[in-house]
Amino acid sequence: MGDLWVDDGINEYYWVVEAKATERLNVTRVLGKAIEKGGARTVLIWKRLIKTGKKVRQSDGEKVVVVLSLDLFTTLLKSPSAVADRDT
């Protein structure tokens, strides 16, 4: 169930993190499967790596992308901590 479980330390919530480092990824499929296994508080972190002339793959564009469901996104926007930080 996810690559990493993180306790937020405040509200006794946990986060399930699915992490991938690949060139291509069907984010909707992978996130859906991760949510089925880990529950609604699941996020996908993807580091896109592309082949270059070198032996080591390198990131392309944004180095790391965090993908979450619309339901989780709207829940986070409604959270008190999100509202408190809005003025900054």
ZASEDREN-925490 format. One record per atom (N, C-alpha, C): residue in three letters; x, y, z; atom name; residue number from 0. Coordinates in pm, whole numbers. Example, Ala and Ser with C-alpha at 12.3 -4.5 7.8 and 13.67 -1.06 7.14 Angstrom:
<rs>
<ALA,<1319,-569,780>,N,0>,
<ALA,<1230,-450,780>,CA,0>,
<ALA,<1320,-330,780>,C,0>,
<SER,<1285,-225,708>,N,1>,
<SER,<1367,-106,714>,CA,1>,
<SER,<1290,3,787>,C,1>,
</rs>
This chain:
<rs>
<MET,<83,-119,0>,N,0>,
<MET,<0,0,0>,CA,0>,
<MET,<87,124,0>,C,0>,
<GLY,<129,168,-114>,N,1>,
<GLY,<209,289,-124>,CA,1>,
<GLY,<355,263,-93>,C,1>,
<ASP,<438,352,-140>,N,2>,
<ASP,<581,342,-116>,CA,2>,
<ASP,<621,403,18>,C,2>,
<LEU,<536,494,68>,N,3>,
<LEU,<570,567,190>,CA,3>,
<LEU,<442,607,261>,C,3>,
<TRP,<439,589,391>,N,4>,
<TRP,<328,636,476>,CA,4>,
<TRP,<383,747,562>,C,4>,
<VAL,<315,862,565>,N,5>,
<VAL,<362,977,640>,CA,5>,
<VAL,<251,1022,734>,C,5>,
<ASP,<285,1035,863>,N,6>,
<ASP,<192,1088,963>,CA,6>,
<ASP,<214,1238,968>,C,6>,
<ASP,<106,1317,963>,N,7>,
<ASP,<122,1463,962>,CA,7>,
<ASP,<163,1518,1098>,C,7>,
<GLY,<154,1439,1205>,N,8>,
<GLY,<200,1482,1336>,CA,8>,
<GLY,<110,1581,1407>,C,8>,
<ILE,<3,1624,1343>,N,9>,
<ILE,<-85,1724,1403>,CA,9>,
<ILE,<-225,1665,1423>,C,9>,
<ASN,<-286,1625,1316>,N,10>,
<ASN,<-425,1579,1320>,CA,10>,
<ASN,<-439,1427,1321>,C,10>,
<GLU,<-329,1359,1340>,N,11>,
<GLU,<-326,1214,1336>,CA,11>,
<GLU,<-376,1159,1202>,C,11>,
<TYR,<-354,1236,1097>,N,12>,
<TYR,<-381,1190,961>,CA,12>,
<TYR,<-255,1126,908>,C,12>,
<TYR,<-272,1040,816>,N,13>,
<TYR,<-157,983,747>,CA,13>,
<TYR,<-173,1010,598>,C,13>,
<TRP,<-64,1012,532>,N,14>,
<TRP,<-61,1027,386>,CA,14>,
<TRP,<4,902,329>,C,14>,
<VAL,<-53,851,223>,N,15>,
<VAL,<7,741,150>,CA,15>,
<VAL,<69,802,25>,C,15>,
<VAL,<198,779,5>,N,16>,
<VAL,<269,837,-107>,CA,16>,
<VAL,<314,724,-199>,C,16>,
<GLU,<275,733,-323>,N,17>,
<GLU,<321,642,-428>,CA,17>,
<GLU,<425,719,-508>,C,17>,
<ALA,<546,668,-518>,N,18>,
<ALA,<654,740,-585>,CA,18>,
<ALA,<700,664,-710>,C,18>,
<LYS,<716,737,-819>,N,19>,
<LYS,<761,678,-945>,CA,19>,
<LYS,<868,765,-1007>,C,19>,
<ALA,<967,704,-1070>,N,20>,
<ALA,<1069,775,-1146>,CA,20>,
<ALA,<1083,703,-1280>,C,20>,
<THR,<1005,747,-1377>,N,21>,
<THR,<1003,683,-1508>,CA,21>,
<THR,<994,788,-1617>,C,21>,
<GLU,<1013,743,-1741>,N,22>,
<GLU,<1001,834,-1854>,CA,22>,
<GLU,<855,863,-1885>,C,22>,
<ARG,<773,760,-1884>,N,23>,
<ARG,<631,776,-1914>,CA,23>,
<ARG,<549,714,-1802>,C,23>,
<LEU,<434,775,-1776>,N,24>,
<LEU,<350,725,-1669>,CA,24>,
<LEU,<206,767,-1696>,C,24>,
<ASN,<115,672,-1688>,N,25>,
<ASN,<-27,702,-1697>,CA,25>,
<ASN,<-71,742,-1556>,C,25>,
<VAL,<-66,871,-1527>,N,26>,
<VAL,<-87,918,-1390>,CA,26>,
<VAL,<-228,888,-1341>,C,26>,
<THR,<-328,892,-1428>,N,27>,
<THR,<-465,865,-1383>,CA,27>,
<THR,<-480,720,-1340>,C,27>,
<ARG,<-419,629,-1415>,N,28>,
<ARG,<-427,487,-1380>,CA,28>,
<ARG,<-350,457,-1253>,C,28>,
<VAL,<-227,506,-1245>,N,29>,
<VAL,<-143,478,-1129>,CA,29>,
<VAL,<-203,540,-1002>,C,29>,
<LEU,<-251,664,-1011>,N,30>,
<LEU,<-313,726,-895>,CA,30>,
<LEU,<-440,651,-855>,C,30>,
<GLY,<-521,612,-951>,N,31>,
<GLY,<-642,536,-920>,CA,31>,
<GLY,<-613,406,-847>,C,31>,
<LYS,<-515,332,-895>,N,32>,
<LYS,<-477,207,-829>,CA,32>,
<LYS,<-422,232,-689>,C,32>,
<ALA,<-343,338,-674>,N,33>,
<ALA,<-286,370,-543>,CA,33>,
<ALA,<-396,409,-445>,C,33>,
<ILE,<-497,484,-491>,N,34>,
<ILE,<-608,523,-404>,CA,34>,
<ILE,<-688,401,-363>,C,34>,
<GLU,<-707,306,-456>,N,35>,
<GLU,<-779,182,-422>,CA,35>,
<GLU,<-708,109,-309>,C,35>,
<LYS,<-576,106,-313>,N,36>,
<LYS,<-499,35,-210>,CA,36>,
<LYS,<-480,115,-83>,C,36>,
<GLY,<-455,248,-96>,N,37>,
<GLY,<-416,327,19>,CA,37>,
<GLY,<-522,417,78>,C,37>,
<GLY,<-632,439,7>,N,38>,
<GLY,<-737,526,58>,CA,38>,
<GLY,<-733,665,-2>,C,38>,
<ALA,<-825,748,44>,N,39>,
<ALA,<-846,880,-15>,CA,39>,
<ALA,<-729,975,5>,C,39>,
<ARG,<-650,958,109>,N,40>,
<ARG,<-538,1049,136>,CA,40>,
<ARG,<-409,999,71>,C,40>,
<THR,<-420,966,-56>,N,41>,
<THR,<-308,912,-133>,CA,41>,
<THR,<-267,1013,-239>,C,41>,
<VAL,<-138,1034,-251>,N,42>,
<VAL,<-84,1121,-355>,CA,42>,
<VAL,<21,1043,-435>,C,42>,
<LEU,<41,1086,-557>,N,43>,
<LEU,<141,1027,-646>,CA,43>,
<LEU,<249,1131,-669>,C,43>,
<ILE,<373,1093,-647>,N,44>,
<ILE,<486,1180,-677>,CA,44>,
<ILE,<562,1117,-792>,C,44>,
<TRP,<578,1196,-900>,N,45>,
<TRP,<640,1143,-1022>,CA,45>,
<TRP,<759,1230,-1061>,C,45>,
<LYS,<872,1165,-1078>,N,46>,
<LYS,<991,1230,-1131>,CA,46>,
<LYS,<1011,1176,-1272>,C,46>,
<ARG,<989,1262,-1371>,N,47>,
<ARG,<1000,1219,-1510>,CA,47>,
<ARG,<1146,1220,-1553>,C,47>,
<LEU,<1191,1106,-1598>,N,48>,
<LEU,<1329,1091,-1643>,CA,48>,
<LEU,<1329,1059,-1792>,C,48>,
<ILE,<1417,1123,-1867>,N,49>,
<ILE,<1427,1095,-2010>,CA,49>,
<ILE,<1567,1048,-2043>,C,49>,
<LYS,<1576,974,-2153>,N,50>,
<LYS,<1706,928,-2200>,CA,50>,
<LYS,<1778,1045,-2267>,C,50>,
<THR,<1905,1055,-2239>,N,51>,
<THR,<1989,1155,-2304>,CA,51>,
<THR,<2107,1083,-2366>,C,51>,
<GLY,<2201,1156,-2417>,N,52>,
<GLY,<2320,1094,-2473>,CA,52>,
<GLY,<2406,1027,-2367>,C,52>,
<LYS,<2383,1062,-2243>,N,53>,
<LYS,<2460,1005,-2132>,CA,53>,
<LYS,<2395,875,-2086>,C,53>,
<LYS,<2466,798,-2007>,N,54>,
<LYS,<2412,673,-1955>,CA,54>,
<LYS,<2304,696,-1850>,C,54>,
<VAL,<2313,807,-1777>,N,55>,
<VAL,<2219,835,-1669>,CA,55>,
<VAL,<2099,912,-1725>,C,55>,
<ARG,<1979,871,-1687>,N,56>,
<ARG,<1860,945,-1729>,CA,56>,
<ARG,<1851,1074,-1649>,C,56>,
<GLN,<1799,1178,-1714>,N,57>,
<GLN,<1789,1308,-1648>,CA,57>,
<GLN,<1644,1355,-1648>,C,57>,
<SER,<1612,1444,-1554>,N,58>,
<SER,<1476,1496,-1548>,CA,58>,
<SER,<1454,1594,-1664>,C,58>,
<ASP,<1328,1608,-1701>,N,59>,
<ASP,<1289,1694,-1812>,CA,59>,
<ASP,<1173,1780,-1767>,C,59>,
<GLY,<1180,1910,-1791>,N,60>,
<GLY,<1072,1999,-1747>,CA,60>,
<GLY,<1073,2013,-1596>,C,60>,
<GLU,<954,2015,-1538>,N,61>,
<GLU,<941,2022,-1392>,CA,61>,
<GLU,<1002,1895,-1334>,C,61>,
<LYS,<1090,1910,-1236>,N,62>,
<LYS,<1165,1794,-1186>,CA,62>,
<LYS,<1077,1691,-1117>,C,62>,
<VAL,<985,1737,-1032>,N,63>,
<VAL,<899,1645,-959>,CA,63>,
<VAL,<757,1701,-962>,C,63>,
<VAL,<661,1614,-990>,N,64>,
<VAL,<521,1653,-997>,CA,64>,
<VAL,<443,1574,-893>,C,64>,
<VAL,<354,1641,-820>,N,65>,
<VAL,<267,1576,-723>,CA,65>,
<VAL,<127,1574,-781>,C,65>,
<VAL,<68,1455,-787>,N,66>,
<VAL,<-65,1437,-846>,CA,66>,
<VAL,<-159,1388,-736>,C,66>,
<LEU,<-275,1452,-724>,N,67>,
<LEU,<-374,1410,-627>,CA,67>,
<LEU,<-513,1422,-687>,C,67>,
<SER,<-608,1354,-627>,N,68>,
<SER,<-744,1355,-679>,CA,68>,
<SER,<-808,1492,-657>,C,68>,
<LEU,<-911,1522,-735>,N,69>,
<LEU,<-983,1648,-719>,CA,69>,
<LEU,<-1048,1656,-581>,C,69>,
<ASP,<-1102,1545,-533>,N,70>,
<ASP,<-1163,1544,-399>,CA,70>,
<ASP,<-1062,1582,-292>,C,70>,
<LEU,<-943,1524,-298>,N,71>,
<LEU,<-840,1556,-199>,CA,71>,
<LEU,<-795,1701,-213>,C,71>,
<PHE,<-782,1748,-336>,N,72>,
<PHE,<-741,1886,-360>,CA,72>,
<PHE,<-841,1984,-299>,C,72>,
<THR,<-971,1963,-321>,N,73>,
<THR,<-1072,2053,-265>,CA,73>,
<THR,<-1076,2042,-112>,C,73>,
<THR,<-1054,1924,-58>,N,74>,
<THR,<-1048,1908,88>,CA,74>,
<THR,<-932,1988,145>,C,74>,
<LEU,<-818,1983,81>,N,75>,
<LEU,<-703,2059,128>,CA,75>,
<LEU,<-726,2210,119>,C,75>,
<LEU,<-796,2254,15>,N,76>,
<LEU,<-826,2396,2>,CA,76>,
<LEU,<-919,2445,112>,C,76>,
<LYS,<-1005,2357,160>,N,77>,
<LYS,<-1100,2393,265>,CA,77>,
<LYS,<-1043,2379,405>,C,77>,
<SER,<-924,2324,418>,N,78>,
<SER,<-867,2300,550>,CA,78>,
<SER,<-830,2432,618>,C,78>,
<PRO,<-839,2438,750>,N,79>,
<PRO,<-807,2562,823>,CA,79>,
<PRO,<-666,2612,797>,C,79>,
<SER,<-570,2524,784>,N,80>,
<SER,<-432,2569,760>,CA,80>,
<SER,<-419,2634,624>,C,80>,
<ALA,<-493,2587,524>,N,81>,
<ALA,<-488,2648,391>,CA,81>,
<ALA,<-550,2788,394>,C,81>,
<VAL,<-656,2804,469>,N,82>,
<VAL,<-722,2934,481>,CA,82>,
<VAL,<-633,3031,557>,C,82>,
<ALA,<-566,2987,661>,N,83>,
<ALA,<-481,3074,742>,CA,83>,
<ALA,<-364,3129,661>,C,83>,
<ASP,<-312,3052,566>,N,84>,
<ASP,<-196,3094,488>,CA,84>,
<ASP,<-234,3173,362>,C,84>,
<ARG,<-361,3194,339>,N,85>,
<ARG,<-407,3257,216>,CA,85>,
<ARG,<-360,3401,201>,C,85>,
<ASP,<-344,3473,310>,N,86>,
<ASP,<-308,3615,302>,CA,86>,
<ASP,<-161,3641,277>,C,86>,
<THR,<-80,3539,284>,N,87>,
<THR,<65,3560,267>,CA,87>,
<THR,<105,3552,124>,C,87>,
</rs>
